[in-house]
């Protein structure tokens, strides 16, 4: 595998995403149907929630 290679996955839910993170070795970016923008699935639930809060705040600012 190429160093720095990132695998991309699409999951139905954030939970499936985070479960997959525990089983995948390579750096992986996950996308979910309800979260169309990719984020590293190595994120913890709390990091994800924080990112979602920041995203909502930015969207509401416009």
DSSP file (Angstrom, degrees, kcal/mol; ACC not computed):
  #  RESIDUE AA STRUCTURE BP1 BP2  ACC     N-H-->O    O-->H-N    N-H-->O    O-->H-N    TCO  KAPPA ALPHA  PHI   PSI    X-CA   Y-CA   Z-CA
    1    1 A X              0   0    0      0, 0.0     2,-0.2     0, 0.0     3,-0.1   0.000 360.0 360.0 360.0 140.2    0.0    0.0    0.0
    2    2 A X    >   -     0   0    0      1,-0.1     3,-2.1     2,-0.1     2,-0.0  -0.453 360.0-106.5 -66.5 132.4    1.2    3.5   -0.8
    3    3 A X  T 3  S+     0   0    0      1,-0.3     3,-0.1    -2,-0.2    -1,-0.1  -0.356 107.5  20.4 -58.1 138.0    2.3    5.5    2.2
    4    4 A X  T 3  S+     0   0    0      1,-0.3    -1,-0.3    -3,-0.1     2,-0.1   0.444  87.8 151.8  82.0  -1.7   -0.3    8.1    3.0
    5    5 A X    <   -     0   0    0     -3,-2.1     2,-0.5     1,-0.0    22,-0.4  -0.409  31.0-154.8 -63.7 135.4   -2.9    6.3    1.1
    6    6 A X        -     0   0    0     -3,-0.1     2,-0.3    -2,-0.1    22,-0.2  -0.960   4.2-143.4-117.2 128.8   -6.4    7.0    2.5
    7    7 A X  E     -a   28   0A   0     20,-2.1    22,-3.1    -2,-0.5     2,-0.4  -0.681  13.3-147.4 -86.5 140.9   -9.3    4.6    2.1
    8    8 A X  E     +a   29   0A   0     -2,-0.3     2,-0.3    20,-0.2    22,-0.2  -0.928  18.4 178.8-112.4 134.3  -12.7    6.0    1.5
    9    9 A X  E     -a   30   0A   0     20,-1.9    22,-1.8    -2,-0.4     2,-0.5  -0.945  18.2-149.5-131.5 152.3  -15.9    4.3    2.8
   10   10 A X  E     +a   31   0A   0     -2,-0.3     2,-0.3    20,-0.2    22,-0.2  -0.990  21.3 177.6-122.8 126.3  -19.5    5.2    2.7
   11   11 A X  E     -a   32   0A   0     20,-2.8    22,-1.1    -2,-0.5     3,-0.1  -0.876  36.3-127.9-124.9 157.7  -21.8    4.0    5.5
   12   12 A X  S    S+     0   0    0     -2,-0.3    22,-0.5    20,-0.2     2,-0.3   0.882  91.7  21.5 -68.8 -39.5  -25.5    4.5    6.3
   13   13 A X  S  > S-     0   0    0     19,-0.1     4,-1.8    20,-0.1    -1,-0.1  -0.889  73.0-118.9-133.2 160.1  -24.8    5.7    9.8
   14   14 A X  H  > S+     0   0    0     -2,-0.3     4,-2.7     1,-0.2     5,-0.2   0.852 113.9  58.3 -61.5 -36.4  -22.2    7.3   11.9
   15   15 A X  H  > S+     0   0    0      2,-0.2     4,-2.3     1,-0.2    -1,-0.2   0.924 105.6  47.5 -63.2 -44.8  -22.2    4.3   14.2
   16   16 A X  H  > S+     0   0    0      1,-0.2     4,-2.4     2,-0.2    -1,-0.2   0.907 111.7  53.6 -59.3 -41.3  -21.4    1.9   11.4
   17   17 A X  H  X S+     0   0    0     -4,-1.8     4,-1.7     1,-0.2    -2,-0.2   0.938 110.2  44.3 -56.5 -51.8  -18.6    4.3   10.4
   18   18 A X  H  X S+     0   0    0     -4,-2.7     4,-0.9     1,-0.2    -1,-0.2   0.838 110.8  54.8 -68.2 -33.7  -17.1    4.3   13.9
   19   19 A X  H >X S+     0   0    0     -4,-2.3     3,-0.8     1,-0.2     4,-0.6   0.928 107.6  50.7 -62.4 -44.4  -17.4    0.5   14.2
   20   20 A X  H >X S+     0   0    0     -4,-2.4     4,-1.5     1,-0.2     3,-1.3   0.854 100.3  64.0 -61.7 -35.8  -15.5    0.2   10.9
   21   21 A X  H 3< S+     0   0    0     -4,-1.7    -1,-0.2     1,-0.3    -2,-0.2   0.833  98.3  55.7 -58.2 -32.8  -12.8    2.5   12.2
   22   22 A X  H << S+     0   0    0     -4,-0.9    -1,-0.3    -3,-0.8    -2,-0.2   0.720 112.8  40.7 -73.6 -20.2  -12.0   -0.1   14.9
   23   23 A X  H << S+     0   0    0     -3,-1.3     2,-0.4    -4,-0.6    -2,-0.2   0.608  97.1  86.1-104.5 -14.3  -11.4   -2.9   12.3
   24   24 A X     <  -     0   0    0     -4,-1.5     4,-0.1     1,-0.1     0, 0.0  -0.726  52.6-166.9 -94.6 136.7   -9.5   -1.0    9.6
   25   25 A X        +     0   0    0     -2,-0.4    -1,-0.1     2,-0.1     3,-0.1   0.918  65.5  71.8 -84.7 -47.4   -5.7   -0.6    9.8
   26   26 A X  S    S-     0   0    0      1,-0.1     2,-0.1   -20,-0.0   -20,-0.1  -0.244 101.9 -84.3 -72.3 157.1   -5.1    2.0    7.2
   27   27 A X        -     0   0    0    -22,-0.4   -20,-2.1     1,-0.0     2,-0.4  -0.419  59.0-168.2 -57.4 129.8   -6.0    5.7    7.6
   28   28 A X  E     -a    7   0A   0    -22,-0.2    13,-1.4    -2,-0.1     2,-0.5  -0.967  21.0-153.8-130.9 140.0   -9.6    5.8    6.5
   29   29 A X  E     -aB   8  40A   0    -22,-3.1   -20,-1.9    -2,-0.4     2,-0.4  -0.940  19.5-155.6-110.2 135.4  -12.0    8.6    5.8
   30   30 A X  E     -aB   9  39A   0      9,-2.2     9,-1.9    -2,-0.5     2,-0.4  -0.844  10.8-169.7-113.8 146.0  -15.7    7.9    6.3
   31   31 A X  E     -a   10   0A   0    -22,-1.8   -20,-2.8    -2,-0.4     2,-0.3  -0.991   7.2-165.6-128.2 142.3  -18.7    9.4    4.8
   32   32 A X  E >   -aB  11  35A   0      3,-1.8     3,-0.5    -2,-0.4   -20,-0.2  -0.858  33.1-114.9-122.3 162.9  -22.3    8.9    5.9
   33   33 A X  T 3  S+     0   0    0    -22,-1.1     3,-0.3    -2,-0.3   -20,-0.1   0.894 120.1  41.5 -60.7 -41.1  -25.6    9.6    4.3
   34   34 A X  T 3  S+     0   0    0    -22,-0.5     2,-0.3     1,-0.3    -1,-0.2   0.547 120.4  45.5 -85.6  -6.1  -26.5   12.1    7.0
   35   35 A X  E <   +B   32   0A   0     -3,-0.5    -3,-1.8     1,-0.1    -1,-0.3  -0.709  67.7 174.8-133.3  79.9  -23.0   13.5    7.0
   36   36 A X  E     +     0   0A   0     -3,-0.3     2,-0.4    -2,-0.3    -1,-0.1   0.718  57.7  82.9 -67.1 -21.2  -22.0   14.0    3.4
   37   37 A X  E    S-     0   0A   0      1,-0.1    -5,-0.2    -6,-0.0    -7,-0.1  -0.693  88.4-115.4 -84.6 133.6  -18.7   15.7    4.1
   38   38 A X  E     +     0   0A   0     -2,-0.4     2,-0.3    -7,-0.1    -7,-0.2  -0.315  36.7 175.8 -67.1 147.9  -15.9   13.3    4.8
   39   39 A X  E     -B   30   0A   0     -9,-1.9    -9,-2.2    -4,-0.1     2,-0.2  -0.980  42.5 -88.7-145.9 152.5  -14.3   13.2    8.3
   40   40 A X  E >   -B   29   0A   0     -2,-0.3     3,-1.7   -11,-0.2   -11,-0.2  -0.431  29.6-147.1 -65.1 128.3  -11.7   10.9    9.7
   41   41 A X  T 3  S+     0   0    0    -13,-1.4   -20,-0.2     1,-0.3    -1,-0.2   0.523  91.4  79.9 -78.6  -0.7  -13.4    7.9   11.2
   42   42 A X  T 3  S+     0   0    0    -14,-0.4    -1,-0.3   -21,-0.1    -2,-0.1   0.614  72.2 112.6 -73.2 -10.6  -10.7    7.7   13.8
   43   43 A X  S <  S-     0   0    0     -3,-1.7     2,-0.1     1,-0.1   -22,-0.1  -0.280  70.4-125.3 -58.4 143.7  -12.7   10.5   15.5
   44   44 A X     >  -     0   0    0      1,-0.1     4,-2.5     4,-0.0     5,-0.2  -0.442  27.8-103.3 -81.5 166.1  -14.4    9.7   18.7
   45   45 A X  H  > S+     0   0    0      1,-0.2     4,-2.8     2,-0.2     5,-0.2   0.916 123.7  50.1 -54.9 -44.6  -18.1   10.2   19.2
   46   46 A X  H  > S+     0   0    0      1,-0.2     4,-2.2     2,-0.2    -1,-0.2   0.875 109.7  50.0 -67.1 -36.4  -17.5   13.4   21.2
   47   47 A X  H  > S+     0   0    0      2,-0.2     4,-2.3     1,-0.2    -1,-0.2   0.903 112.0  49.2 -65.1 -40.3  -15.1   14.7   18.6
   48   48 A X  H  X S+     0   0    0     -4,-2.5     4,-2.5     2,-0.2    -2,-0.2   0.938 110.4  49.5 -63.0 -47.2  -17.7   14.1   15.9
   49   49 A X  H  X S+     0   0    0     -4,-2.8     4,-2.3     1,-0.2    -2,-0.2   0.901 110.9  50.5 -59.1 -41.5  -20.4   15.8   18.0
   50   50 A X  H  X S+     0   0    0     -4,-2.2     4,-2.4     2,-0.2    -1,-0.2   0.913 109.9  49.9 -62.9 -43.4  -18.1   18.8   18.5
   51   51 A X  H  X S+     0   0    0     -4,-2.3     4,-2.3     1,-0.2    -2,-0.2   0.889 110.4  50.7 -62.3 -39.8  -17.4   19.0   14.7
   52   52 A X  H  X S+     0   0    0     -4,-2.5     4,-2.5     2,-0.2    -2,-0.2   0.898 109.1  51.0 -65.5 -40.9  -21.2   18.8   14.1
   53   53 A X  H  X S+     0   0    0     -4,-2.3     4,-2.4     2,-0.2    -2,-0.2   0.933 111.4  47.7 -61.2 -46.0  -21.8   21.7   16.6
   54   54 A X  H  X S+     0   0    0     -4,-2.4     4,-2.4     1,-0.2    -2,-0.2   0.902 111.1  51.4 -62.3 -41.2  -19.2   23.8   14.9
   55   55 A X  H  X S+     0   0    0     -4,-2.3     4,-2.4     1,-0.2    -1,-0.2   0.922 110.9  47.7 -62.1 -45.1  -20.6   23.1   11.5
   56   56 A X  H  X S+     0   0    0     -4,-2.5     4,-2.5     2,-0.2    -2,-0.2   0.906 110.6  51.8 -63.1 -42.0  -24.1   24.1   12.6
   57   57 A X  H  X S+     0   0    0     -4,-2.4     4,-1.3     1,-0.2    -1,-0.2   0.919 111.1  47.8 -60.9 -44.5  -22.8   27.3   14.2
   58   58 A X  H  X S+     0   0    0     -4,-2.4     4,-0.6     1,-0.2     3,-0.2   0.914 112.4  49.1 -63.0 -42.9  -21.1   28.2   10.9
   59   59 A X  H >< S+     0   0    0     -4,-2.4     3,-0.9     1,-0.2    -2,-0.2   0.891 110.2  50.8 -64.4 -39.0  -24.2   27.4    8.8
   60   60 A X  H 3< S+     0   0    0     -4,-2.5    -1,-0.2     1,-0.2    -2,-0.2   0.756  99.7  65.9 -70.5 -23.6  -26.4   29.5   11.2
   61   61 A X  H 3<        0   0    0     -4,-1.3    -1,-0.2     1,-0.2    -2,-0.2   0.723 360.0 360.0 -69.9 -20.8  -24.0   32.5   10.9
   62   62 A X    <<        0   0    0     -3,-0.9    -1,-0.2    -4,-0.6    -2,-0.2   0.440 360.0 360.0 -95.0 360.0  -24.8   32.8    7.2
